Amino acid sequence: MELRGPVDFCVYYRNTEETAKLVKMALKLGFKTVVVSITLKEQDDFKELITKTNELKKMIKEHGFENIFTRLHIIGSDISWLKRCLRKLRYEFHIISSKPLNVEALRFVARDRRVDSIVYGDRELAKFFDKSQMKLMRSTGTILELQFNKLWSSTHKGLIFNLRRTLGLAIKNNVPIVISSGSSTPKNVKTPLQLASLLVVLGMPYSYAKQAIYNTPLNVIKRNIHRLSKKHTEPGVDIV
């Protein structure tokens, strides 16, 4: 099946039954491509992650889902741990995203090309999504990702101001932007129009908002499908 948008770049895996319902709902609401994310925190066991990953892949196959991709979402602050995760797990998932918990981790994941997207969310780190951060992300092609449900439920007082500032910096520095639902249950799946509309409300032109659910996530998925193929041996080198 041809890879098409709109894309929900992140719905969260809970269990096979709930996730199957969630994916079906996202497809019903108009998404053509869905990325299912498994979260890994520093205290989590790698064995449990492998079990969840196998369950997810089996569920996708059993339901005959097309254009459903797997993603690892890494949450942490220890750079040694982050490096180990990326070294061990990069090629087990179509997409790698991160939510850093301190400034050092934020700067590190922006420099590492194995990370596809950085999720905006921690209010303590809001001010560090600055010009320096944007330059790092631009140089590696790392995406700035906003998640609708996390932002919608936030009570952070200066959230709107910080988001507008961050999005403005991202656009000015040519940093790619994606908005996903960040849904974990079928009830809180959003429509493509809701995702794009939030970006427009935050001051983004509609043309940019549309790219955030179409071209930008599709380009990352296509790039990583190629990276995971047998033809690709290392950056810039393919077997013909």
C-alpha positions, 0 to 999 in steps of 0.5 A: 500500500502506498504511504500516505498522509495524514499521519498520527506520528504518535499513539501510545501502546498500552496493550494489544486489545486497547491499541488495536481499537486505538489504531482502528479509531485513528484510521476511521477518523481520517489518518492514513498512517499511524505510528505506535509508540512504546515508552522506555524510562531509565528504570524500565527493564529491557526484557519487558520492552522486548515483550511489548515490542513483540506483542505489538508487531504480532498485533499489527500482523494479526489485524492486517494493518497497513501503514502502521509503524513502530516507535520507541519513545525514550524518557531520561536524563542520563546520557550514558543510558541514552547512548546505550538505548540508541546503540542497542535499539535504534534498528528495532524500531521505525522511529526513535523519539525522546523526551529529555529530562535535563538540559544536558540530555536535551542537547545530546539528543539534538546532536545524535542523528539516531533520534528522529524527534524531540517531544516538547513538554517539560516546562522546566526545559521550555526556555532551553528550546532556544536558538542554540537548540534549534541550530543543533536540531537543524544540523541533524534534521531532528524534528520538534514534536508537539503532542496534542493531548499532553499540551491540552491537559497541561496547566502550565501558566506560560505554556502558550507564550512558550509554545509560540516562541518555540514554534517561531524559533523553529520556523525561523531556523528551518527545524521540521515540526510535527504534531501528533495526538499522543493518544493512549486510548480510543477516546482521546484520539484526535482528528487530523483537522484538530491537530493542524488547527492547534498549530494554527491557533499557536500562530503557525501558517496553515501551510506549515501546519499541514506539513506537520501531519503530511510531508514532514512525518512521511519523509521521516518514515520513508527515510527510516524504512530505507535505513532499515533496508538491507540495501543500506549499509551506512550513511551515504552508502547503499548496495546497488 
